[in-house]
Amino acid sequence: MRSAIIAAVAVALASCASLVVADEPATVNVGGGWIALGIGASWGDGVLTFQGDEYPFALKGLSFGDFGAAGFTGCGKVRDLQRPEDFNGRYTNVGRSPTLIANGALVTMRNEHGVTIDLAITTPGLKVSLGRSSIEMEIRPQASAIARR
């Protein structure tokens, strides 16, 4: 069973581009970095694809109980998104801890608007996480104006 999960995760991480299919209303691609020594900071950017439009966004976060430094990339599916503005917010992990895999993790996050992201993250550095963290994501204002044209 464990090998089947690892194989499924490996396929998901290797084929992030395949997440964009007609039946899925929204996807994200992200990249950035983080550093922590007890208290950590993360930063990065990404693109939300929603109803055929692309919305560049920024992300930043704060964590407690983390140690290490790393860069990361990720891709995932966005659920329960009704309008682009609802994407903005503070995301925290849903349910259990992230599923750890070699050089990455699968995580499900939700914001205060009920938007959920299932994200496959690859991390080519070292990270030890003992505490809680959250990430704020916000569509860049100029991106909303461009998408409405």
C-alpha positions in Angstrom: 0.0 0.0 0.0 2.8 2.4 0.9 4.6 1.8 -2.3 1.4 2.5 -4.3 1.0 5.8 -2.5 4.6 6.8 -3.2 4.2 5.8 -6.8 1.1 7.9 -7.2 2.8 10.9 -5.5 5.8 10.5 -7.8 3.6 10.6 -10.9 1.8 13.7 -9.6 5.0 15.5 -8.9 6.5 14.5 -12.3 3.5 15.7 -14.3 2.3 18.9 -12.8 1.4 20.2 -16.2 -1.2 17.4 -16.6 -3.2 18.9 -13.8 -4.7 21.4 -16.2 -7.6 19.6 -17.8 -11.0 20.9 -19.0 -13.0 19.4 -16.1 -10.9 21.2 -13.4 -11.9 24.8 -12.8 -8.7 25.9 -11.1 -5.0 25.0 -10.7 -2.0 26.6 -9.1 1.8 26.5 -9.8 4.1 27.9 -7.1 7.7 28.5 -6.4 9.8 30.1 -3.7 11.9 29.6 -0.7 12.0 29.5 3.1 14.5 29.7 5.9 13.9 28.8 9.6 15.7 28.5 12.9 12.8 28.0 15.2 10.8 30.8 13.6 10.7 30.7 9.8 9.8 32.8 6.9 8.6 31.7 3.4 8.2 33.7 0.2 7.4 33.1 -3.4 5.0 33.5 -6.2 2.7 31.5 -8.4 0.0 31.5 -11.0 -3.6 30.6 -10.4 -5.4 29.4 -13.5 -9.2 29.9 -13.1 -11.8 29.7 -15.8 -9.3 30.1 -18.6 -7.6 33.2 -17.0 -4.2 33.3 -15.3 -3.8 35.3 -12.1 -0.2 35.8 -10.8 -0.1 35.9 -7.0 2.5 36.4 -4.2 2.8 34.2 -1.2 4.4 34.8 2.2 4.3 32.8 5.4 5.5 32.5 9.0 6.1 29.3 10.8 7.1 28.2 14.3 9.1 25.1 15.2 10.8 24.8 11.8 14.5 24.3 11.1 16.3 24.4 7.8 16.4 26.2 4.5 15.0 25.2 1.1 13.7 26.3 -2.2 10.4 24.7 -3.4 8.1 24.3 -6.3 4.7 22.9 -6.4 1.5 22.4 -8.3 -2.0 21.5 -7.4 -5.7 21.6 -7.7 -7.9 24.4 -6.2 -11.4 23.5 -5.0 -14.4 25.5 -3.9 -13.3 28.6 -5.7 -16.3 30.7 -6.9 -14.5 33.9 -7.8 -10.8 34.9 -8.0 -11.1 37.2 -5.0 -11.8 34.2 -2.7 -8.4 32.8 -3.5 -6.8 35.6 -1.4 -6.3 34.7 2.2 -4.4 32.8 4.9 -4.1 29.1 4.2 -3.5 26.5 7.0 -3.1 22.7 6.8 -6.4 20.8 6.8 -6.6 17.6 8.9 -3.5 15.5 9.3 0.1 16.5 8.7 1.4 16.6 5.2 2.2 13.3 3.6 6.0 13.2 3.3 7.8 11.7 0.4 11.4 11.8 -0.8 12.2 15.5 -1.4 8.6 16.7 -1.1 5.2 16.5 0.4 1.5 16.4 -0.4 -0.5 19.0 1.6 -4.1 20.1 1.7 -4.7 23.7 2.8 -7.8 25.8 3.3 -8.4 29.6 3.7 -11.0 31.6 5.5 -13.2 31.7 2.4 -13.4 27.9 2.2 -11.1 27.6 -0.8 -9.1 24.4 -0.6 -5.8 23.6 -2.3 -4.4 20.1 -2.8 -0.7 20.8 -3.4 2.2 18.6 -4.4 5.4 20.3 -3.2 9.0 19.4 -4.2 11.7 20.6 -1.8 15.3 20.2 -2.8 16.6 21.4 0.6 16.4 20.2 4.2 13.3 21.0 6.4 12.3 19.8 9.8 8.9 20.9 10.8 7.7 20.6 14.4 5.1 23.3 14.6 2.3 25.1 12.9 2.5 27.4 10.0 0.3 29.4 7.6 0.8 30.9 4.2 -0.9 34.0 2.9 -1.6 34.1 -0.8 -2.8 37.2 -2.7 -3.5 37.8 -6.3 -1.5 40.8 -7.5 -3.8 43.8 -8.1 -2.6 44.4 -11.7 -3.3 40.7 -12.4 -7.0 41.1 -11.6 -7.3 44.0 -14.0 -5.6 42.2 -16.8 -7.8 39.1 -16.4 -11.0 41.2 -16.5 -10.1 42.7 -20.0 
